[in-house]
Amino acid sequence: TLTVISTAFDTKVLDFDTSGVSSSPPKEMKWCGEDSIVLHWKNLGVLMVGPFGDWLRFSYENISNLFLVPEIDCCRVFTDNCVDILLRVHPSTADLFRIGSIEPSSLLLDASDAFESGSSSADESARAITRTGLLTDAIEACTDAAIKEFDVLNQKRLLRAASYGTHFSFRTILTLEDETQSEEKHDSSPSQSALKFVASAKKLRVLNALRDKDIGFALTSHQYDMLPSSGLID
């Protein structure tokens, strides 16, 4: 039984029965970030257990050597022929992609997809988010989710959604200024969301280059933030 307790040893956080995987203890047990655990049984594969008892199993068949290396926000799995990164999907990203989600970021993503497909409903969907006053939150959530993504196509899809929402945000600001400050000069400086979007796009270019198979130096976004440029170059 895998038992997780608080650092004060006074609260039991989780009990998880692993007898369905093996009757013997695992060969290795490591933290994966701050709230999930990875266990390895020789010839049986790897089990990843989340904070609420949810789990995923990875078989790793015909692998002679396998080692788990915990890192700041993930766990790296080294085998004879590959290196894998196990990383729990962030709750905000899960909410964005969940089927039937009504999160503003999910609605903005749907509106952007509709716009890309030429649907006439896209404009009204984006305006509906604007009327809730949560458009900026939706833009930043899509930007954050893009940074956390490893799949390039999903990165582009999320950044397109953030960019699409930014156009409506800019129009809303201009409309409010036209109503209340018609005689004053408009501030044309970019918003914080726009600056964050540009910085995120630049960061993804670096991360994707590092993750290229010819480089093989895959980093998560958080690891990139914690590592100064000089350290990365070294």
ChimeraX commands (.cxc) that place a marker at each C-alpha (Angstrom):
marker #1 position 0.00,0.00,0.00 radius 0.5
marker #1 position 1.34,3.39,-1.01 radius 0.5
marker #1 position 0.73,5.84,1.82 radius 0.5
marker #1 position 1.25,9.60,1.55 radius 0.5
marker #1 position 1.32,11.62,4.76 radius 0.5
marker #1 position 1.96,15.25,5.60 radius 0.5
marker #1 position 5.46,16.43,6.52 radius 0.5
marker #1 position 4.24,16.88,10.11 radius 0.5
marker #1 position 3.27,13.18,10.16 radius 0.5
marker #1 position -0.18,14.03,11.51 radius 0.5
marker #1 position -2.38,13.79,8.41 radius 0.5
marker #1 position -2.81,10.89,6.01 radius 0.5
marker #1 position -3.21,12.31,2.50 radius 0.5
marker #1 position -3.61,9.12,0.47 radius 0.5
marker #1 position -3.71,5.33,0.69 radius 0.5
marker #1 position -3.32,3.52,-2.64 radius 0.5
marker #1 position -3.42,-0.27,-3.05 radius 0.5
marker #1 position -0.76,-1.47,-5.51 radius 0.5
marker #1 position -1.51,-5.18,-5.16 radius 0.5
marker #1 position -3.29,-5.08,-8.51 radius 0.5
marker #1 position 0.09,-4.36,-10.11 radius 0.5
marker #1 position 2.37,-6.60,-8.07 radius 0.5
marker #1 position 2.48,-8.42,-4.74 radius 0.5
marker #1 position 6.08,-7.26,-4.19 radius 0.5
marker #1 position 7.36,-3.75,-3.37 radius 0.5
marker #1 position 8.44,-1.54,-6.27 radius 0.5
marker #1 position 12.09,-1.28,-7.25 radius 0.5
marker #1 position 11.91,2.53,-7.25 radius 0.5
marker #1 position 9.50,5.16,-5.91 radius 0.5
marker #1 position 10.00,8.86,-6.73 radius 0.5
marker #1 position 8.14,12.14,-6.55 radius 0.5
marker #1 position 6.87,13.53,-9.85 radius 0.5
marker #1 position 6.60,17.25,-9.24 radius 0.5
marker #1 position 4.91,18.17,-5.96 radius 0.5
marker #1 position 1.71,16.14,-6.05 radius 0.5
marker #1 position 2.14,12.84,-7.87 radius 0.5
marker #1 position 4.31,9.76,-7.37 radius 0.5
marker #1 position 5.94,7.37,-9.84 radius 0.5
marker #1 position 6.66,3.73,-8.96 radius 0.5
marker #1 position 8.66,1.20,-11.00 radius 0.5
marker #1 position 8.47,-2.59,-10.92 radius 0.5
marker #1 position 11.06,-4.49,-12.96 radius 0.5
marker #1 position 9.44,-6.16,-16.00 radius 0.5
marker #1 position 6.05,-4.70,-15.01 radius 0.5
marker #1 position 6.50,-1.06,-15.99 radius 0.5
marker #1 position 5.82,2.28,-14.36 radius 0.5
marker #1 position 2.79,3.42,-12.35 radius 0.5
marker #1 position 2.00,7.12,-11.90 radius 0.5
marker #1 position -0.37,7.97,-9.01 radius 0.5
marker #1 position -2.04,11.37,-8.76 radius 0.5
marker #1 position -3.02,13.32,-5.63 radius 0.5
marker #1 position -6.60,12.00,-5.60 radius 0.5
marker #1 position -5.78,8.35,-6.29 radius 0.5
marker #1 position -6.07,8.59,-10.08 radius 0.5
marker #1 position -3.40,6.55,-11.84 radius 0.5
marker #1 position -1.78,5.77,-15.19 radius 0.5
marker #1 position 0.32,2.75,-16.08 radius 0.5
marker #1 position 3.13,2.67,-18.66 radius 0.5
marker #1 position 4.20,-0.82,-19.70 radius 0.5
marker #1 position 7.82,-0.37,-20.94 radius 0.5
marker #1 position 7.95,-3.86,-22.41 radius 0.5
marker #1 position 11.27,-5.59,-23.20 radius 0.5
marker #1 position 13.28,-2.95,-21.31 radius 0.5
marker #1 position 16.32,-4.26,-19.45 radius 0.5
marker #1 position 17.30,-1.09,-17.60 radius 0.5
marker #1 position 14.99,1.67,-16.37 radius 0.5
marker #1 position 15.76,4.48,-13.93 radius 0.5
marker #1 position 13.54,7.22,-12.46 radius 0.5
marker #1 position 15.03,10.68,-11.89 radius 0.5
marker #1 position 12.81,13.20,-10.05 radius 0.5
marker #1 position 13.08,16.83,-11.19 radius 0.5
marker #1 position 11.58,20.11,-10.05 radius 0.5
marker #1 position 8.19,19.61,-11.71 radius 0.5
marker #1 position 8.38,16.20,-13.41 radius 0.5
marker #1 position 10.05,12.81,-13.40 radius 0.5
marker #1 position 12.42,11.68,-16.13 radius 0.5
marker #1 position 12.43,8.00,-17.13 radius 0.5
marker #1 position 15.74,6.76,-18.56 radius 0.5
marker #1 position 15.84,3.47,-20.47 radius 0.5
marker #1 position 18.33,1.79,-22.80 radius 0.5
marker #1 position 16.92,3.53,-25.86 radius 0.5
marker #1 position 14.89,6.58,-24.81 radius 0.5
marker #1 position 14.25,9.30,-22.26 radius 0.5
marker #1 position 10.66,10.10,-21.31 radius 0.5
marker #1 position 9.28,12.98,-19.27 radius 0.5
marker #1 position 6.33,12.25,-17.00 radius 0.5
marker #1 position 4.51,15.44,-16.04 radius 0.5
marker #1 position 1.09,15.82,-14.49 radius 0.5
marker #1 position -1.30,17.88,-16.62 radius 0.5
marker #1 position -1.94,21.19,-14.87 radius 0.5
marker #1 position -5.54,21.52,-13.57 radius 0.5
marker #1 position -6.09,24.75,-15.57 radius 0.5
marker #1 position -5.08,22.95,-18.78 radius 0.5
marker #1 position -7.33,20.01,-17.91 radius 0.5
marker #1 position -10.27,22.41,-17.40 radius 0.5
marker #1 position -9.54,24.04,-20.77 radius 0.5
marker #1 position -9.60,20.77,-22.74 radius 0.5
marker #1 position -12.32,18.98,-20.75 radius 0.5
marker #1 position -15.30,17.94,-22.91 radius 0.5
marker #1 position -18.22,20.30,-22.33 radius 0.5
marker #1 position -16.08,22.77,-20.37 radius 0.5
marker #1 position -17.59,26.22,-19.83 radius 0.5
marker #1 position -14.32,27.81,-18.71 radius 0.5
marker #1 position -13.73,31.15,-20.53 radius 0.5
marker #1 position -10.47,29.80,-21.97 radius 0.5
marker #1 position -12.28,26.76,-23.39 radius 0.5
marker #1 position -14.99,28.97,-24.92 radius 0.5
marker #1 position -12.32,31.20,-26.47 radius 0.5
marker #1 position -10.57,28.15,-27.93 radius 0.5
marker #1 position -13.86,26.99,-29.45 radius 0.5
marker #1 position -14.48,30.48,-30.88 radius 0.5
marker #1 position -10.98,30.54,-32.40 radius 0.5
marker #1 position -11.48,27.08,-33.94 radius 0.5
marker #1 position -14.79,28.26,-35.36 radius 0.5
marker #1 position -13.10,31.34,-36.84 radius 0.5
marker #1 position -10.40,29.18,-38.45 radius 0.5
marker #1 position -13.09,26.99,-40.02 radius 0.5
marker #1 position -14.95,30.04,-41.38 radius 0.5
marker #1 position -17.97,29.77,-39.09 radius 0.5
marker #1 position -20.09,32.91,-38.68 radius 0.5
marker #1 position -20.72,32.08,-35.01 radius 0.5
marker #1 position -17.11,32.77,-34.02 radius 0.5
marker #1 position -17.51,36.55,-33.67 radius 0.5
marker #1 position -20.57,36.32,-31.43 radius 0.5
marker #1 position -18.94,33.64,-29.25 radius 0.5
marker #1 position -15.94,35.87,-28.63 radius 0.5
marker #1 position -18.18,38.86,-27.88 radius 0.5
marker #1 position -20.12,36.75,-25.38 radius 0.5
marker #1 position -16.88,36.11,-23.45 radius 0.5
marker #1 position -16.11,39.84,-23.61 radius 0.5
marker #1 position -19.46,40.67,-22.01 radius 0.5
marker #1 position -18.63,38.45,-19.02 radius 0.5
marker #1 position -15.54,40.54,-18.29 radius 0.5
marker #1 position -13.36,37.41,-18.34 radius 0.5
marker #1 position -11.76,37.82,-21.76 radius 0.5
marker #1 position -8.35,38.76,-20.35 radius 0.5
marker #1 position -8.42,35.69,-18.08 radius 0.5
marker #1 position -9.28,33.52,-21.08 radius 0.5
marker #1 position -6.43,34.97,-23.16 radius 0.5
marker #1 position -3.87,34.43,-20.40 radius 0.5
marker #1 position -5.14,30.90,-19.68 radius 0.5
marker #1 position -4.70,29.93,-23.36 radius 0.5
marker #1 position -1.22,31.47,-23.36 radius 0.5
marker #1 position -0.22,29.61,-20.18 radius 0.5
marker #1 position -1.59,26.34,-21.56 radius 0.5
marker #1 position 0.43,26.80,-24.77 radius 0.5
marker #1 position 3.64,27.19,-22.75 radius 0.5
marker #1 position 2.93,23.95,-20.86 radius 0.5
marker #1 position 2.25,21.99,-24.07 radius 0.5
marker #1 position 4.85,19.75,-25.71 radius 0.5
marker #1 position 2.88,19.13,-28.90 radius 0.5
marker #1 position 3.67,21.90,-31.42 radius 0.5
marker #1 position 0.28,21.73,-33.16 radius 0.5
marker #1 position -1.50,22.23,-29.84 radius 0.5
marker #1 position 0.87,25.09,-29.00 radius 0.5
marker #1 position -0.08,26.85,-32.24 radius 0.5
marker #1 position -3.78,26.20,-31.71 radius 0.5
marker #1 position -3.71,27.71,-28.22 radius 0.5
marker #1 position -1.62,30.71,-29.29 radius 0.5
marker #1 position -4.06,31.35,-32.17 radius 0.5
marker #1 position -6.88,31.38,-29.62 radius 0.5
marker #1 position -5.00,33.86,-27.41 radius 0.5
marker #1 position -4.23,36.06,-30.43 radius 0.5
marker #1 position -7.86,35.91,-31.58 radius 0.5
marker #1 position -9.06,37.01,-28.14 radius 0.5
marker #1 position -6.54,39.84,-28.01 radius 0.5
marker #1 position -8.19,41.52,-31.04 radius 0.5
marker #1 position -11.49,41.70,-29.16 radius 0.5
marker #1 position -9.77,42.93,-26.01 radius 0.5
marker #1 position -8.15,45.79,-27.94 radius 0.5
marker #1 position -11.46,46.73,-29.57 radius 0.5
marker #1 position -13.20,46.73,-26.18 radius 0.5
marker #1 position -10.60,49.09,-24.68 radius 0.5
marker #1 position -10.93,51.48,-27.63 radius 0.5
marker #1 position -14.73,51.45,-27.39 radius 0.5
marker #1 position -14.68,52.32,-23.68 radius 0.5
marker #1 position -12.18,55.09,-24.28 radius 0.5
marker #1 position -14.28,56.49,-27.14 radius 0.5
marker #1 position -17.29,56.72,-24.81 radius 0.5
marker #1 position -15.53,58.25,-21.81 radius 0.5
marker #1 position -12.43,59.99,-23.11 radius 0.5
marker #1 position -13.27,60.93,-26.67 radius 0.5
marker #1 position -11.17,64.08,-26.58 radius 0.5
marker #1 position -8.09,62.51,-24.96 radius 0.5
marker #1 position -5.27,60.81,-26.80 radius 0.5
marker #1 position -5.49,57.00,-26.73 radius 0.5
marker #1 position -2.70,55.01,-25.05 radius 0.5
marker #1 position -1.28,52.82,-27.82 radius 0.5
marker #1 position 1.12,50.85,-25.59 radius 0.5
marker #1 position 0.58,47.07,-25.66 radius 0.5
marker #1 position -1.37,45.44,-22.84 radius 0.5
marker #1 position 0.21,43.08,-20.32 radius 0.5
marker #1 position -1.58,40.18,-22.02 radius 0.5
marker #1 position -0.05,41.13,-25.37 radius 0.5
marker #1 position 3.43,41.41,-23.87 radius 0.5
marker #1 position 3.00,38.04,-22.19 radius 0.5
marker #1 position 1.86,36.54,-25.49 radius 0.5
marker #1 position 5.00,37.73,-27.28 radius 0.5
marker #1 position 7.29,36.53,-24.47 radius 0.5
marker #1 position 5.56,33.14,-24.47 radius 0.5
marker #1 position 5.98,32.73,-28.23 radius 0.5
marker #1 position 9.71,33.49,-27.91 radius 0.5
marker #1 position 10.05,31.00,-25.04 radius 0.5
marker #1 position 8.31,28.26,-27.03 radius 0.5
marker #1 position 10.71,28.76,-29.94 radius 0.5
marker #1 position 13.64,28.11,-27.58 radius 0.5
marker #1 position 11.96,25.14,-25.88 radius 0.5
marker #1 position 10.99,23.52,-29.18 radius 0.5
marker #1 position 14.54,23.96,-30.48 radius 0.5
marker #1 position 15.97,22.32,-27.35 radius 0.5
marker #1 position 13.47,19.46,-27.64 radius 0.5
marker #1 position 14.47,18.70,-31.23 radius 0.5
marker #1 position 15.79,15.14,-31.54 radius 0.5
marker #1 position 19.11,16.46,-32.88 radius 0.5
marker #1 position 19.58,18.49,-29.67 radius 0.5
marker #1 position 17.87,16.16,-27.19 radius 0.5
marker #1 position 17.83,18.63,-24.29 radius 0.5
marker #1 position 14.12,18.59,-23.43 radius 0.5
marker #1 position 13.08,21.05,-20.72 radius 0.5
marker #1 position 9.71,21.91,-19.23 radius 0.5
marker #1 position 8.65,25.55,-19.15 radius 0.5
marker #1 position 9.19,25.75,-15.39 radius 0.5
marker #1 position 12.69,24.30,-15.68 radius 0.5
marker #1 position 13.50,26.88,-18.36 radius 0.5
marker #1 position 12.31,29.67,-16.04 radius 0.5
marker #1 position 14.45,28.39,-13.16 radius 0.5
marker #1 position 17.58,28.03,-15.31 radius 0.5
marker #1 position 19.32,31.32,-16.20 radius 0.5
marker #1 position 20.42,31.84,-19.80 radius 0.5
marker #1 position 24.07,31.35,-18.86 radius 0.5
marker #1 position 23.24,28.03,-17.21 radius 0.5
marker #1 position 21.31,26.89,-20.26 radius 0.5
marker #1 position 24.22,27.77,-22.57 radius 0.5
marker #1 position 26.68,25.95,-20.29 radius 0.5
marker link #1:1,2 radius 0.2
marker link #1:2,3 radius 0.2
marker link #1:3,4 radius 0.2
marker link #1:4,5 radius 0.2
marker link #1:5,6 radius 0.2
marker link #1:6,7 radius 0.2
marker link #1:7,8 radius 0.2
marker link #1:8,9 radius 0.2
marker link #1:9,10 radius 0.2
marker link #1:10,11 radius 0.2
marker link #1:11,12 radius 0.2
marker link #1:12,13 radius 0.2
marker link #1:13,14 radius 0.2
marker link #1:14,15 radius 0.2
marker link #1:15,16 radius 0.2
marker link #1:16,17 radius 0.2
marker link #1:17,18 radius 0.2
marker link #1:18,19 radius 0.2
marker link #1:19,20 radius 0.2
marker link #1:20,21 radius 0.2
marker link #1:21,22 radius 0.2
marker link #1:22,23 radius 0.2
marker link #1:23,24 radius 0.2
marker link #1:24,25 radius 0.2
marker link #1:25,26 radius 0.2
marker link #1:26,27 radius 0.2
marker link #1:27,28 radius 0.2
marker link #1:28,29 radius 0.2
marker link #1:29,30 radius 0.2
marker link #1:30,31 radius 0.2
marker link #1:31,32 radius 0.2
marker link #1:32,33 radius 0.2
marker link #1:33,34 radius 0.2
marker link #1:34,35 radius 0.2
marker link #1:35,36 radius 0.2
marker link #1:36,37 radius 0.2
marker link #1:37,38 radius 0.2
marker link #1:38,39 radius 0.2
marker link #1:39,40 radius 0.2
marker link #1:40,41 radius 0.2
marker link #1:41,42 radius 0.2
marker link #1:42,43 radius 0.2
marker link #1:43,44 radius 0.2
marker link #1:44,45 radius 0.2
marker link #1:45,46 radius 0.2
marker link #1:46,47 radius 0.2
marker link #1:47,48 radius 0.2
marker link #1:48,49 radius 0.2
marker link #1:49,50 radius 0.2
marker link #1:50,51 radius 0.2
marker link #1:51,52 radius 0.2
marker link #1:52,53 radius 0.2
marker link #1:53,54 radius 0.2
marker link #1:54,55 radius 0.2
marker link #1:55,56 radius 0.2
marker link #1:56,57 radius 0.2
marker link #1:57,58 radius 0.2
marker link #1:58,59 radius 0.2
marker link #1:59,60 radius 0.2
marker link #1:60,61 radius 0.2
marker link #1:61,62 radius 0.2
marker link #1:62,63 radius 0.2
marker link #1:63,64 radius 0.2
marker link #1:64,65 radius 0.2
marker link #1:65,66 radius 0.2
marker link #1:66,67 radius 0.2
marker link #1:67,68 radius 0.2
marker link #1:68,69 radius 0.2
marker link #1:69,70 radius 0.2
marker link #1:70,71 radius 0.2
marker link #1:71,72 radius 0.2
marker link #1:72,73 radius 0.2
marker link #1:73,74 radius 0.2
marker link #1:74,75 radius 0.2
marker link #1:75,76 radius 0.2
marker link #1:76,77 radius 0.2
marker link #1:77,78 radius 0.2
marker link #1:78,79 radius 0.2
marker link #1:79,80 radius 0.2
marker link #1:80,81 radius 0.2
marker link #1:81,82 radius 0.2
marker link #1:82,83 radius 0.2
marker link #1:83,84 radius 0.2
marker link #1:84,85 radius 0.2
marker link #1:85,86 radius 0.2
marker link #1:86,87 radius 0.2
marker link #1:87,88 radius 0.2
marker link #1:88,89 radius 0.2
marker link #1:89,90 radius 0.2
marker link #1:90,91 radius 0.2
marker link #1:91,92 radius 0.2
marker link #1:92,93 radius 0.2
marker link #1:93,94 radius 0.2
marker link #1:94,95 radius 0.2
marker link #1:95,96 radius 0.2
marker link #1:96,97 radius 0.2
marker link #1:97,98 radius 0.2
marker link #1:98,99 radius 0.2
marker link #1:99,100 radius 0.2
marker link #1:100,101 radius 0.2
marker link #1:101,102 radius 0.2
marker link #1:102,103 radius 0.2
marker link #1:103,104 radius 0.2
marker link #1:104,105 radius 0.2
marker link #1:105,106 radius 0.2
marker link #1:106,107 radius 0.2
marker link #1:107,108 radius 0.2
marker link #1:108,109 radius 0.2
marker link #1:109,110 radius 0.2
marker link #1:110,111 radius 0.2
marker link #1:111,112 radius 0.2
marker link #1:112,113 radius 0.2
marker link #1:113,114 radius 0.2
marker link #1:114,115 radius 0.2
marker link #1:115,116 radius 0.2
marker link #1:116,117 radius 0.2
marker link #1:117,118 radius 0.2
marker link #1:118,119 radius 0.2
marker link #1:119,120 radius 0.2
marker link #1:120,121 radius 0.2
marker link #1:121,122 radius 0.2
marker link #1:122,123 radius 0.2
marker link #1:123,124 radius 0.2
marker link #1:124,125 radius 0.2
marker link #1:125,126 radius 0.2
marker link #1:126,127 radius 0.2
marker link #1:127,128 radius 0.2
marker link #1:128,129 radius 0.2
marker link #1:129,130 radius 0.2
marker link #1:130,131 radius 0.2
marker link #1:131,132 radius 0.2
marker link #1:132,133 radius 0.2
marker link #1:133,134 radius 0.2
marker link #1:134,135 radius 0.2
marker link #1:135,136 radius 0.2
marker link #1:136,137 radius 0.2
marker link #1:137,138 radius 0.2
marker link #1:138,139 radius 0.2
marker link #1:139,140 radius 0.2
marker link #1:140,141 radius 0.2
marker link #1:141,142 radius 0.2
marker link #1:142,143 radius 0.2
marker link #1:143,144 radius 0.2
marker link #1:144,145 radius 0.2
marker link #1:145,146 radius 0.2
marker link #1:146,147 radius 0.2
marker link #1:147,148 radius 0.2
marker link #1:148,149 radius 0.2
marker link #1:149,150 radius 0.2
marker link #1:150,151 radius 0.2
marker link #1:151,152 radius 0.2
marker link #1:152,153 radius 0.2
marker link #1:153,154 radius 0.2
marker link #1:154,155 radius 0.2
marker link #1:155,156 radius 0.2
marker link #1:156,157 radius 0.2
marker link #1:157,158 radius 0.2
marker link #1:158,159 radius 0.2
marker link #1:159,160 radius 0.2
marker link #1:160,161 radius 0.2
marker link #1:161,162 radius 0.2
marker link #1:162,163 radius 0.2
marker link #1:163,164 radius 0.2
marker link #1:164,165 radius 0.2
marker link #1:165,166 radius 0.2
marker link #1:166,167 radius 0.2
marker link #1:167,168 radius 0.2
marker link #1:168,169 radius 0.2
marker link #1:169,170 radius 0.2
marker link #1:170,171 radius 0.2
marker link #1:171,172 radius 0.2
marker link #1:172,173 radius 0.2
marker link #1:173,174 radius 0.2
marker link #1:174,175 radius 0.2
marker link #1:175,176 radius 0.2
marker link #1:176,177 radius 0.2
marker link #1:177,178 radius 0.2
marker link #1:178,179 radius 0.2
marker link #1:179,180 radius 0.2
marker link #1:180,181 radius 0.2
marker link #1:181,182 radius 0.2
marker link #1:182,183 radius 0.2
marker link #1:183,184 radius 0.2
marker link #1:184,185 radius 0.2
marker link #1:185,186 radius 0.2
marker link #1:186,187 radius 0.2
marker link #1:187,188 radius 0.2
marker link #1:188,189 radius 0.2
marker link #1:189,190 radius 0.2
marker link #1:190,191 radius 0.2
marker link #1:191,192 radius 0.2
marker link #1:192,193 radius 0.2
marker link #1:193,194 radius 0.2
marker link #1:194,195 radius 0.2
marker link #1:195,196 radius 0.2
marker link #1:196,197 radius 0.2
marker link #1:197,198 radius 0.2
marker link #1:198,199 radius 0.2
marker link #1:199,200 radius 0.2
marker link #1:200,201 radius 0.2
marker link #1:201,202 radius 0.2
marker link #1:202,203 radius 0.2
marker link #1:203,204 radius 0.2
marker link #1:204,205 radius 0.2
marker link #1:205,206 radius 0.2
marker link #1:206,207 radius 0.2
marker link #1:207,208 radius 0.2
marker link #1:208,209 radius 0.2
marker link #1:209,210 radius 0.2
marker link #1:210,211 radius 0.2
marker link #1:211,212 radius 0.2
marker link #1:212,213 radius 0.2
marker link #1:213,214 radius 0.2
marker link #1:214,215 radius 0.2
marker link #1:215,216 radius 0.2
marker link #1:216,217 radius 0.2
marker link #1:217,218 radius 0.2
marker link #1:218,219 radius 0.2
marker link #1:219,220 radius 0.2
marker link #1:220,221 radius 0.2
marker link #1:221,222 radius 0.2
marker link #1:222,223 radius 0.2
marker link #1:223,224 radius 0.2
marker link #1:224,225 radius 0.2
marker link #1:225,226 radius 0.2
marker link #1:226,227 radius 0.2
marker link #1:227,228 radius 0.2
marker link #1:228,229 radius 0.2
marker link #1:229,230 radius 0.2
marker link #1:230,231 radius 0.2
marker link #1:231,232 radius 0.2
marker link #1:232,233 radius 0.2
marker link #1:233,234 radius 0.2
view
